[in-house]
């Protein structure tokens, strides 16, 4: 087998086994996307009442990352090109039907494709090369996202009297 075919197979199998992929957006952060693999590419639907797709534009190059189904850790990352599908086109209809079949808990399952045509975007993320990281060459950094700034604070230590209030005073044994 050629290296290109093996790379394509790895991307396809990892995407098929994971309902969630991580996409790198413009500000270099990764965002989870619910997706379906179909016809050699990852299909996603977003905007409107669906998942946000901010930072993904037609023709853009980005990176997708799949996680291991059993361990949940990073498995493989590969470059993709974003293609926006036009509502009503043959490719859009095929993608919408595939996504509709895999969409869980849709409030309007029978008319969901009409809603998508009106208010959502369907994107096709087409692999453009081999893995940039994979089982043999995983990154060593943590890749943890920085926490969002918030006025919330962590818990303070429990007051010294709290155990007595909760458990009562111990009675002295005679």
C-alpha positions, 0 to 999 in steps of 0.5 A, spaced: 500 500 500 502 507 498 503 511 504 498 516 501 493 511 501 495 509 508 494 516 510 487 517 507 485 510 511 487 513 517 484 519 517 477 516 514 477 510 520 479 515 525 473 520 523 468 514 522 469 512 529 469 518 533 462 522 532 466 528 535 473 531 532 477 538 534 478 543 528 483 548 529 480 555 528 483 562 526 485 564 533 489 557 534 484 554 539 481 547 537 473 547 537 469 540 538 465 539 532 459 534 531 461 530 524 459 525 519 464 522 514 461 521 507 464 521 500 471 522 502 470 528 507 468 530 514 461 533 513 459 538 519 452 543 520 452 549 524 450 556 525 443 557 527 440 552 532 446 548 530 453 548 533 457 554 532 462 554 526 465 561 527 472 561 524 471 557 518 470 560 511 470 557 504 477 555 502 480 556 508 486 551 510 485 548 517 487 542 521 482 536 524 484 532 530 481 525 532 481 522 539 482 515 541 475 512 542 477 507 548 482 512 551 479 519 549 486 522 548 489 525 541 490 520 536 491 523 529 491 530 526 491 532 519 490 538 514 483 539 511 480 544 506 474 547 508 468 547 502 461 550 503 456 547 500 450 551 497 443 549 499 439 546 493 445 543 490 446 536 489 452 535 494 448 539 499 442 535 498 447 528 499 450 531 505 444 534 508 441 527 508 447 523 511 447 528 516 440 528 518 440 520 519 446 521 524 443 527 527 441 525 534 435 529 538 433 534 533 427 537 535 424 537 528 427 531 525 422 531 519 423 538 517 430 539 519 433 539 512 429 545 510 431 549 517 438 548 515 437 551 508 434 557 511 439 558 517 445 554 517 451 552 513 454 545 511 461 545 510 465 539 507 472 538 510 476 535 505 483 532 507 489 535 503 495 531 506 498 526 510 497 526 518 501 532 521 501 528 528 499 521 529 500 515 533 508 515 531 509 522 532 504 525 538 506 532 540 509 533 547 505 539 550 499 539 554 494 542 549 490 544 555 486 551 553 487 557 558 481 558 562 476 563 560 477 569 565 471 570 570 470 573 577 468 567 580 473 564 585 475 557 588 472 555 595 475 558 601 478 553 607 472 550 611 471 554 617 474 551 624 467 550 627 464 547 621 465 540 623 462 541 630 456 544 627 455 538 622 457 532 626 455 535 633 459 535 639 462 529 641 460 526 648 465 524 653 465 517 655 465 515 662 
